[in-house]
């Protein structure tokens, strides 16, 4: 429940700035959580579309690196502990 609340707060902050939010992760099991967040936001009267994309864990770091270098990434990224 706490995890859902944290995700909900993050999404709510982004919703105030945009009607559509893209989220990237390596955790495909979180797709249902983001669907729930979207449903709860809609119940609150927020017109929001959450586009959750999960990549293979072995490809995720490279995808994020390219997105950061080219400025083409999502609104929200899941982050892992970085070296150093």
BATITOR-911754 format. One record per atom (N, C-alpha, C): residue number from 0; residue in three letters; atom name; x, y, z. Coordinates in Angstrom, 1 decimal. Atoms other than C-alpha are relative to their C-alpha. Layout:
BEGIN
+-----+------+------+--------+--------+--------+
!  nr ! rest ! atom !      u !      v !      w !
+-----+------+------+--------+--------+--------+
! NUM !  ALA !   CA !      X !      Y !      Z !
...
+-----+------+------+--------+--------+--------+
//
This chain:
BEGIN
+-----+------+------+--------+--------+--------+
!  nr ! rest ! atom !      u !      v !      w !
+-----+------+------+--------+--------+--------+
!   0 !  UNK !    N !    0.8 !   -1.2 !    0.0 !
!   0 !  UNK !   CA !    0.0 !    0.0 !    0.0 !
!   0 !  UNK !    C !    0.9 !    1.3 !    0.0 !
!   1 !  UNK !    N !   -0.9 !   -1.2 !    0.0 !
!   1 !  UNK !   CA !    2.8 !    2.4 !    0.8 !
!   1 !  UNK !    C !    0.6 !    0.3 !   -1.3 !
!   2 !  UNK !    N !   -0.6 !   -0.2 !    1.4 !
!   2 !  UNK !   CA !    4.4 !    1.8 !   -2.6 !
!   2 !  UNK !    C !   -1.0 !    0.7 !   -0.9 !
!   3 !  UNK !    N !    1.0 !   -0.6 !    0.9 !
!   3 !  UNK !   CA !    1.1 !    2.6 !   -4.3 !
!   3 !  UNK !    C !   -0.2 !    1.5 !    0.4 !
!   4 !  UNK !    N !    0.2 !   -1.4 !   -0.5 !
!   4 !  UNK !   CA !    0.8 !    5.8 !   -2.2 !
!   4 !  UNK !    C !    1.1 !    0.9 !   -0.6 !
!   5 !  UNK !    N !   -1.1 !   -0.8 !    0.5 !
!   5 !  UNK !   CA !    4.3 !    7.0 !   -3.2 !
!   5 !  UNK !    C !   -0.1 !    0.2 !   -1.5 !
!   6 !  UNK !    N !    0.2 !   -0.1 !    1.5 !
!   6 !  UNK !   CA !    3.6 !    6.2 !   -6.9 !
!   6 !  UNK !    C !   -1.1 !    1.0 !   -0.3 !
!   7 !  UNK !    N !    1.2 !   -0.8 !    0.2 !
!   7 !  UNK !   CA !    0.3 !    8.0 !   -6.6 !
!   7 !  UNK !    C !    0.4 !    1.5 !    0.2 !
!   8 !  UNK !    N !   -0.5 !   -1.4 !   -0.2 !
!   8 !  UNK !   CA !    2.0 !   11.2 !   -5.2 !
!   8 !  UNK !    C !    0.8 !    0.5 !   -1.1 !
!   9 !  UNK !    N !   -0.9 !   -0.4 !    1.1 !
!   9 !  UNK !   CA !    4.6 !   11.2 !   -7.9 !
!   9 !  UNK !    C !   -0.8 !    0.3 !   -1.2 !
!  10 !  UNK !    N !    0.8 !   -0.2 !    1.2 !
!  10 !  UNK !   CA !    2.0 !   10.8 !  -10.6 !
!  10 !  UNK !    C !   -0.9 !    1.2 !    0.2 !
!  11 !  UNK !    N !    0.8 !   -1.2 !   -0.2 !
!  11 !  UNK !   CA !   -0.2 !   13.5 !   -9.0 !
!  11 !  UNK !    C !    0.8 !    1.3 !   -0.3 !
!  12 !  UNK !    N !   -0.9 !   -1.2 !    0.2 !
!  12 !  UNK !   CA !    2.7 !   16.0 !   -9.1 !
!  12 !  UNK !    C !    0.2 !    0.2 !   -1.5 !
!  13 !  UNK !    N !   -0.2 !   -0.1 !    1.5 !
!  13 !  UNK !   CA !    3.3 !   15.2 !  -12.8 !
!  13 !  UNK !    C !   -1.3 !    0.4 !   -0.7 !
!  14 !  UNK !    N !    1.4 !   -0.3 !    0.5 !
!  14 !  UNK !   CA !   -0.5 !   15.4 !  -13.5 !
!  14 !  UNK !    C !   -0.2 !    1.5 !    0.0 !
!  15 !  UNK !    N !    0.2 !   -1.5 !   -0.1 !
!  15 !  UNK !   CA !   -0.5 !   19.0 !  -12.4 !
!  15 !  UNK !    C !    0.6 !    0.7 !   -1.2 !
!  16 !  UNK !    N !   -0.8 !   -0.6 !    1.1 !
!  16 !  UNK !   CA !    1.9 !   19.7 !  -15.3 !
!  16 !  UNK !    C !   -0.4 !   -0.5 !   -1.3 !
!  17 !  UNK !    N !    0.3 !    0.6 !    1.3 !
!  17 !  UNK !   CA !    0.6 !   17.4 !  -18.0 !
!  17 !  UNK !    C !   -1.2 !   -0.9 !    0.1 !
!  18 !  UNK !    N !    1.1 !    0.9 !    0.1 !
!  18 !  UNK !   CA !   -2.3 !   15.3 !  -19.2 !
!  18 !  UNK !    C !    0.4 !   -1.4 !   -0.3 !
!  19 !  UNK !    N !   -0.5 !    1.3 !    0.4 !
!  19 !  UNK !   CA !   -0.2 !   12.5 !  -20.4 !
!  19 !  UNK !    C !    1.4 !   -0.2 !    0.6 !
!  20 !  UNK !    N !   -1.3 !    0.2 !   -0.6 !
!  20 !  UNK !   CA !    2.8 !   11.0 !  -18.6 !
!  20 !  UNK !    C !    0.6 !   -1.3 !   -0.5 !
!  21 !  UNK !    N !   -0.7 !    1.2 !    0.4 !
!  21 !  UNK !   CA !    5.3 !    8.5 !  -19.8 !
!  21 !  UNK !    C !    1.0 !   -0.5 !    1.1 !
!  22 !  UNK !    N !   -0.8 !    0.5 !   -1.0 !
!  22 !  UNK !   CA !    7.1 !    6.2 !  -17.4 !
!  22 !  UNK !    C !    0.7 !   -1.2 !   -0.5 !
!  23 !  UNK !    N !   -0.8 !    1.1 !    0.4 !
!  23 !  UNK !   CA !    9.9 !    3.8 !  -18.1 !
!  23 !  UNK !    C !    0.5 !   -0.8 !    1.2 !
!  24 !  UNK !    N !   -0.5 !    0.8 !   -1.0 !
!  24 !  UNK !   CA !   11.0 !    0.9 !  -16.0 !
!  24 !  UNK !    C !    0.6 !   -1.3 !   -0.5 !
!  25 !  UNK !    N !   -0.4 !    1.3 !    0.3 !
!  25 !  UNK !   CA !   12.6 !   -2.5 !  -16.0 !
!  25 !  UNK !    C !   -0.9 !   -1.0 !    0.7 !
!  26 !  UNK !    N !    0.9 !    0.8 !   -0.8 !
!  26 !  UNK !   CA !    9.9 !   -3.8 !  -13.6 !
!  26 !  UNK !    C !   -1.3 !   -0.2 !   -0.7 !
!  27 !  UNK !    N !    1.3 !    0.3 !    0.7 !
!  27 !  UNK !   CA !    7.1 !   -5.2 !  -15.8 !
!  27 !  UNK !    C !   -1.1 !   -0.3 !    1.0 !
!  28 !  UNK !    N !    1.0 !    0.3 !   -0.9 !
!  28 !  UNK !   CA !    5.3 !   -6.3 !  -12.7 !
!  28 !  UNK !    C !   -0.7 !    1.3 !    0.6 !
!  29 !  UNK !    N !    0.6 !   -1.2 !   -0.5 !
!  29 !  UNK !   CA !    4.5 !   -2.6 !  -11.9 !
!  29 !  UNK !    C !   -1.1 !    0.6 !   -0.9 !
!  30 !  UNK !    N !    1.0 !   -0.5 !    1.0 !
!  30 !  UNK !   CA !    2.2 !   -2.2 !  -14.9 !
!  30 !  UNK !    C !   -1.4 !    0.2 !    0.6 !
!  31 !  UNK !    N !    1.3 !   -0.1 !   -0.6 !
!  31 !  UNK !   CA !   -0.9 !   -2.9 !  -12.9 !
!  31 !  UNK !    C !   -0.1 !    1.1 !    1.1 !
!  32 !  UNK !    N !    0.0 !   -1.0 !   -1.0 !
!  32 !  UNK !   CA !    0.1 !   -0.5 !  -10.2 !
!  32 !  UNK !    C !   -0.2 !    1.4 !   -0.7 !
!  33 !  UNK !    N !    0.2 !   -1.3 !    0.7 !
!  33 !  UNK !   CA !    0.3 !    2.4 !  -12.7 !
!  33 !  UNK !    C !   -1.4 !    0.1 !   -0.6 !
!  34 !  UNK !    N !    1.4 !    0.0 !    0.4 !
!  34 !  UNK !   CA !   -3.1 !    1.3 !  -14.1 !
!  34 !  UNK !    C !   -0.9 !    0.5 !    1.1 !
!  35 !  UNK !    N !    0.8 !   -0.3 !   -1.2 !
!  35 !  UNK !   CA !   -4.5 !    1.6 !  -10.6 !
!  35 !  UNK !    C !    0.2 !    1.5 !    0.3 !
!  36 !  UNK !    N !   -0.2 !   -1.5 !   -0.2 !
!  36 !  UNK !   CA !   -2.9 !    5.1 !  -10.2 !
!  36 !  UNK !    C !   -0.8 !    0.8 !   -0.9 !
!  37 !  UNK !    N !    0.8 !   -0.7 !    1.0 !
!  37 !  UNK !   CA !   -4.4 !    6.2 !  -13.4 !
!  37 !  UNK !    C !   -1.5 !    0.0 !    0.3 !
!  38 !  UNK !    N !    1.4 !    0.1 !   -0.4 !
!  38 !  UNK !   CA !   -7.8 !    5.0 !  -12.3 !
!  38 !  UNK !    C !   -0.4 !    0.9 !    1.1 !
!  39 !  UNK !    N !    0.3 !   -0.8 !   -1.2 !
!  39 !  UNK !   CA !   -7.6 !    6.7 !   -9.0 !
!  39 !  UNK !    C !    0.1 !    1.5 !   -0.4 !
!  40 !  UNK !    N !    0.0 !   -1.4 !    0.4 !
!  40 !  UNK !   CA !   -6.6 !   10.0 !  -10.6 !
!  40 !  UNK !    C !   -1.2 !    0.4 !   -0.8 !
!  41 !  UNK !    N !    1.2 !   -0.2 !    0.8 !
!  41 !  UNK !   CA !   -9.5 !    9.7 !  -13.0 !
!  41 !  UNK !    C !   -1.2 !    0.2 !    0.9 !
!  42 !  UNK !    N !    1.0 !   -0.1 !   -1.0 !
!  42 !  UNK !   CA !  -11.8 !    9.2 !  -10.0 !
!  42 !  UNK !    C !    0.0 !    1.3 !    0.6 !
!  43 !  UNK !    N !   -0.1 !   -1.3 !   -0.6 !
!  43 !  UNK !   CA !  -10.5 !   12.4 !   -8.7 !
!  43 !  UNK !    C !   -0.3 !    1.2 !   -1.0 !
!  44 !  UNK !    N !    0.3 !   -1.0 !    1.0 !
!  44 !  UNK !   CA !  -11.5 !   14.2 !  -11.9 !
!  44 !  UNK !    C !    1.2 !    0.4 !   -0.8 !
!  45 !  UNK !    N !   -1.2 !   -0.3 !    0.8 !
!  45 !  UNK !   CA !   -8.0 !   14.3 !  -13.4 !
!  45 !  UNK !    C !    0.0 !   -0.8 !   -1.3 !
!  46 !  UNK !    N !    0.0 !    0.7 !    1.3 !
!  46 !  UNK !   CA !   -7.9 !   13.6 !  -17.1 !
!  46 !  UNK !    C !    1.5 !   -0.3 !   -0.3 !
!  47 !  UNK !    N !   -1.4 !    0.4 !    0.1 !
!  47 !  UNK !   CA !   -4.6 !   11.7 !  -17.2 !
!  47 !  UNK !    C !    0.1 !   -1.3 !   -0.7 !
!  48 !  UNK !    N !   -0.3 !    1.3 !    0.7 !
!  48 !  UNK !   CA !   -3.1 !    9.0 !  -19.4 !
!  48 !  UNK !    C !    1.4 !   -0.3 !    0.4 !
!  49 !  UNK !    N !   -1.4 !    0.4 !   -0.4 !
!  49 !  UNK !   CA !   -0.1 !    7.1 !  -18.0 !
!  49 !  UNK !    C !    0.4 !   -1.1 !   -1.0 !
!  50 !  UNK !    N !   -0.6 !    1.0 !    1.0 !
!  50 !  UNK !   CA !    2.0 !    5.3 !  -20.6 !
!  50 !  UNK !    C !    1.2 !   -0.6 !    0.7 !
!  51 !  UNK !    N !   -1.0 !    0.7 !   -0.7 !
!  51 !  UNK !   CA !    4.0 !    2.8 !  -18.7 !
!  51 !  UNK !    C !    0.7 !   -1.0 !   -0.9 !
!  52 !  UNK !    N !   -0.8 !    0.9 !    0.9 !
!  52 !  UNK !   CA !    6.8 !    1.0 !  -20.6 !
!  52 !  UNK !    C !    1.0 !   -0.7 !    0.8 !
!  53 !  UNK !    N !   -1.0 !    0.8 !   -0.7 !
!  53 !  UNK !   CA !    8.8 !   -1.9 !  -19.2 !
!  53 !  UNK !    C !    1.0 !   -0.6 !   -1.0 !
!  54 !  UNK !    N !   -1.1 !    0.6 !    0.9 !
!  54 !  UNK !   CA !   12.1 !   -2.9 !  -20.9 !
!  54 !  UNK !    C !    0.6 !   -1.2 !    0.7 !
!  55 !  UNK !    N !   -0.7 !    1.1 !   -0.5 !
!  55 !  UNK !   CA !   14.1 !   -6.0 !  -20.4 !
!  55 !  UNK !    C !    1.1 !    0.6 !    1.0 !
!  56 !  UNK !    N !   -0.9 !   -0.5 !   -1.0 !
!  56 !  UNK !   CA !   16.3 !   -5.5 !  -17.3 !
!  56 !  UNK !    C !    1.4 !    0.1 !   -0.6 !
!  57 !  UNK !    N !   -1.3 !    0.0 !    0.6 !
!  57 !  UNK !   CA !   19.4 !   -6.2 !  -19.4 !
!  57 !  UNK !    C !    0.2 !    1.1 !   -1.0 !
!  58 !  UNK !    N !    0.0 !   -1.1 !    1.0 !
!  58 !  UNK !   CA !   18.5 !   -3.4 !  -21.9 !
!  58 !  UNK !    C !   -0.3 !    1.3 !    0.6 !
!  59 !  UNK !    N !    0.5 !   -1.2 !   -0.6 !
!  59 !  UNK !   CA !   17.2 !   -0.8 !  -19.5 !
!  59 !  UNK !    C !    1.0 !    1.1 !    0.2 !
!  60 !  UNK !    N !   -1.1 !   -1.0 !   -0.2 !
!  60 !  UNK !   CA !   20.4 !    1.0 !  -18.6 !
!  60 !  UNK !    C !    0.4 !    0.7 !   -1.3 !
!  61 !  UNK !    N !   -0.4 !   -0.6 !    1.3 !
!  61 !  UNK !   CA !   21.3 !    1.5 !  -22.2 !
!  61 !  UNK !    C !   -1.1 !    0.9 !   -0.6 !
!  62 !  UNK !    N !    1.2 !   -0.8 !    0.5 !
!  62 !  UNK !   CA !   17.8 !    2.8 !  -23.1 !
!  62 !  UNK !    C !    0.0 !    1.3 !    0.8 !
!  63 !  UNK !    N !    0.0 !   -1.2 !   -0.7 !
!  63 !  UNK !   CA !   18.0 !    5.3 !  -20.3 !
!  63 !  UNK !    C !    1.2 !    0.9 !   -0.3 !
!  64 !  UNK !    N !   -1.1 !   -0.8 !    0.4 !
!  64 !  UNK !   CA !   21.5 !    6.4 !  -21.2 !
!  64 !  UNK !    C !   -0.2 !    0.7 !   -1.3 !
!  65 !  UNK !    N !    0.3 !   -0.7 !    1.3 !
!  65 !  UNK !   CA !   20.5 !    7.1 !  -24.8 !
!  65 !  UNK !    C !   -1.0 !    1.0 !    0.1 !
!  66 !  UNK !    N !    1.0 !   -1.0 !   -0.2 !
!  66 !  UNK !   CA !   17.4 !    8.9 !  -23.7 !
!  66 !  UNK !    C !    0.5 !    1.2 !    0.6 !
!  67 !  UNK !    N !   -0.5 !   -1.1 !   -0.7 !
!  67 !  UNK !   CA !   19.3 !   11.1 !  -21.4 !
!  67 !  UNK !    C !    1.0 !    0.8 !   -0.9 !
!  68 !  UNK !    N !   -0.9 !   -0.7 !    0.9 !
!  68 !  UNK !   CA !   21.9 !   11.9 !  -24.1 !
!  68 !  UNK !    C !   -0.7 !    0.7 !   -1.1 !
!  69 !  UNK !    N !    0.7 !   -0.6 !    1.1 !
!  69 !  UNK !   CA !   19.4 !   12.7 !  -26.7 !
!  69 !  UNK !    C !   -1.2 !    0.9 !    0.4 !
!  70 !  UNK !    N !    1.1 !   -0.8 !   -0.5 !
!  70 !  UNK !   CA !   16.7 !   14.4 !  -24.6 !
!  70 !  UNK !    C !   -1.3 !   -0.6 !   -0.5 !
!  71 !  UNK !    N !    1.2 !    0.6 !    0.5 !
!  71 !  UNK !   CA !   14.1 !   11.9 !  -25.8 !
!  71 !  UNK !    C !   -0.7 !   -0.9 !    1.0 !
!  72 !  UNK !    N !    0.5 !    0.9 !   -1.0 !
!  72 !  UNK !   CA !   13.3 !   10.1 !  -22.6 !
!  72 !  UNK !    C !   -1.4 !    0.3 !    0.5 !
!  73 !  UNK !    N !    1.3 !   -0.1 !   -0.6 !
!  73 !  UNK !   CA !   10.1 !    9.7 !  -20.6 !
!  73 !  UNK !    C !    0.0 !    1.1 !    1.1 !
!  74 !  UNK !    N !    0.2 !   -0.9 !   -1.1 !
!  74 !  UNK !   CA !    8.7 !   12.0 !  -17.9 !
!  74 !  UNK !    C !    0.6 !   -0.5 !    1.3 !
!  75 !  UNK !    N !   -0.5 !    0.6 !   -1.3 !
!  75 !  UNK !   CA !    9.6 !    9.6 !  -15.1 !
!  75 !  UNK !    C !    0.7 !   -1.3 !   -0.4 !
!  76 !  UNK !    N !   -0.7 !    1.2 !    0.2 !
!  76 !  UNK !   CA !   12.2 !    6.9 !  -15.0 !
!  76 !  UNK !    C !    0.2 !   -0.7 !    1.4 !
!  77 !  UNK !    N !   -0.4 !    0.7 !   -1.2 !
!  77 !  UNK !   CA !   12.8 !    4.2 !  -12.4 !
!  77 !  UNK !    C !    1.5 !    0.0 !    0.0 !
!  78 !  UNK !    N !   -1.5 !   -0.2 !   -0.1 !
!  78 !  UNK !   CA !   16.4 !    4.6 !  -11.2 !
!  78 !  UNK !    C !    0.5 !   -1.2 !    0.9 !
!  79 !  UNK !    N !   -0.7 !    1.0 !   -0.8 !
!  79 !  UNK !   CA !   18.8 !    2.0 !   -9.9 !
!  79 !  UNK !    C !    1.1 !    0.7 !    0.6 !
!  80 !  UNK !    N !   -1.2 !   -0.6 !   -0.6 !
!  80 !  UNK !   CA !   21.7 !    2.7 !   -7.7 !
!  80 !  UNK !    C !    1.1 !    0.0 !   -1.0 !
!  81 !  UNK !    N !   -1.1 !   -0.2 !    1.0 !
!  81 !  UNK !   CA !   24.4 !    4.1 !   -9.9 !
!  81 !  UNK !    C !    1.4 !   -0.2 !    0.6 !
!  82 !  UNK !    N !   -1.4 !    0.1 !   -0.6 !
!  82 !  UNK !   CA !   28.1 !    3.3 !   -9.5 !
!  82 !  UNK !    C !    0.5 !    1.3 !    0.5 !
!  83 !  UNK !    N !   -0.7 !   -1.2 !   -0.6 !
!  83 !  UNK !   CA !   30.1 !    5.7 !   -7.4 !
!  83 !  UNK !    C !   -1.0 !    0.8 !    0.8 !
+-----+------+------+--------+--------+--------+
//
